């Protein structure tokens, strides 16, 4: 058992995560070719507009369900809404926000764009603390669009074009089918003012996605309503990210490898439950931490991956060089201190 623990603690997280992401990417983008269907309640952006995927994002079906006339929505049809939500919750509870860091094809695509920028030795951008706090609220605005706008369609306050408003605005609708050669979503619908706005917004957001993902790690994830939805239900998840504040030296290594610039991971020594709404549970922070057991990932209160002095340099390849101060991962400046 001790040998197994030592093997896990010394695992090369970069290679492990790369192969897991690659497998999920092909599953959720091309799995339909092998007749794999995991349902329509997945807690990731595996877009239902992609006909070759092995399942689709929960938001597509949810918006159409919520857009029913209220007399139907609050009748027997509500059982379908509750069933779909229950399946989504079961999927999510197992892996928590690791769905973002390991399984979401849109997240993986952003990581590959980041890898391209890094190979080209092009510097990347980062947010200051004030920008970070403001921008991270946008995901909740999009979540309101996902949940409230369809309800307004059901009351007749909005026209039917807003039934799947967020999906029409989402870059995933355009990008994911394109990965299997379907470019049918690259259009602007002039049939109505609402359709014109939503589809034009979607194209513009897609352009911003590619530019943003090239200059900022995990750019779209800051605005992702699925991430906001995850965080609401994360207290019920089996997989947990925890921190032992008394073992933390606030060295900032965890912040420097964090793609989401979560300063709290380094600066907060009071909260044991350290997962935040922007976290994608990629586990880079755990791997980069040099302090024994200061950070660990638990399932049912049992640590399955933890920081160790012995393993952090080996598993992250923290060799220093002018372009990659933290090995193969870009490094951010030292985190802010709230003394």
C-alpha positions, 0 to 999 in steps of 0.5 A: 500500500505504501508503494502505491501511495508513493507512486501516486504522490510522484506521478507526472501530472502533466502526462496523466492529465494530457492522456485523460483529456485526450481520451475524453476529447475524442469521446465527447467529440467523436464518440457517436461514430461508435454509437456511444451515447451518455445522455443529454445531461452531461456537466460539460460543454459537449454541444448537442449541435455536434451530431458525432458526440457521445452526449451533450451539455445539460443546458441545451435540454434544460433550456427547452424544458424550462421554456414550456408554458407554465401550465405544462411546466408545473404539471406532470412535465415537471417530472422530466425536468427533475429527472434530467436534473437528477441525472446531471447531479449524479454525473457532477457529484462523482467528479465535482469540477474535475469535469472542467479540468479533465473532461470538457472538450472546450476546456481541453481545446483552450489548453491546446491553444495555450500549448501552441502559444507556449511553443511559439514563445509568446507571452500571455496575459493575466488579470490583476486582482480587481479585474479578476473579481469583476470578470468572474461575475460574468459567469453568473450573468450567463447562468441567469440567461440559461435559467431565467430567459427560457422561463420568460419564453414560457410566460410569453414575455420573450419570443421563441428565439430566446428558448435556447438563448445561451446555446445560440450565444455559446462558442461551443455551438459553433466550435464543437461541430466544426471539429467533426467537419460540420460548419453549418453553425457558422452563420447569422440568422436574419429571420428576426431581430432576436435571431440576428442578435443571438447568432451574431453574438455567437459568432463574435463570442467565438472570435473572442474565444480564439483570441482570448484563449491564445493570450489568456489561459482558460480564457472562456472558463472565467465566463462559463455558466456551467462552472457557476452551476458546478460551484452551487452544487460542489458542497455535495460532491464526493471529490474535494480539494482541501488545504491544511493552512497550518502547513502552508508557507504561502510560497505562492507556487500553487498560484503560479501554476493556476490557470485560473489565477485563484489567489485564494489557493495560496493566500487563504490559510483559514479555510480547509475547503479551498475549492472556488467557483473558478477552480477547474480541479486540474490539480496543478496546485496540489502537484506544485505544492512542496509542503507535505499534505498542505494540499490534497484531493479527497474522495469520501474524506480519503486523500487520493492525491496530496502534496509532498516534498518528495514528489512535487519536483519530479511530478511537475518537472519544475526545471527553470528556463527563461520561457517556462519558469515552472517547467512546462506550465506558465507561471504567474506573478506572486499572489497578492497578500491579505495580511 
